[in-house]
Amino acid sequence: MNDKQAKELIAKFLIQQASAADLDVIMLWLQDAIEQQMRQLRWGTLVERVLAVTPDAQIQPHHVLFPIPQDVFERNDSMNAATDQNPGY
């Protein structure tokens, strides 16, 4: 879903013309947005907690991001494992 489609769905919802299918999409979209935000908060908290307990910890990029699985690269021809992998892997 792109930004324009999301805005159209939200507009339908606000003027009470959204169908049940539209509401399902809106709820999934909102759930995903909340999960992404919480994931970001959780990782920030993890780094802060590690540094609070072990002030001299050397947090590296690969301590914050997981590696992208190899099968993702194998299924997606536009990705290159050598250049698109998360830092440190």
Secondary structure, DSSP 8 states (H G I E B T S, - for coil): --HHHHHHHHHHHHTT---HHHHHHHHHHHHHHHHHHHHHHHHHHHHHHHHHH-TT----HHHHS----HHHHHH-TT--HHHHS-TT-
